[in-house]
């Protein structure tokens, strides 16, 4: 793992989904989306990477 620098932001949508964007100084970007699993009572949040 190489150390990287950059910034990012998160947005919470009305349906309970959160989208987190990481923007790295080398121009690359990663987007993660998560939505609470409503069929579970343990509060686990499922996360899947957004395809580029």
Phi, psi and omega in degrees: 000123176267145176288137179231161176236154178167201178215183180187179177205163178231146178229129178259125182263162183300333181277006179091358178281142173241138177240125183243124180247128175250123178245118183266154184294342178274006176097351179279158181219144175232136179236127176244139175237140179223145177219134180299133177282106185284348179275355182247147178259002184269001176077017181288138177251127177273136182234132174226138181289144177280127178294145179280000000 
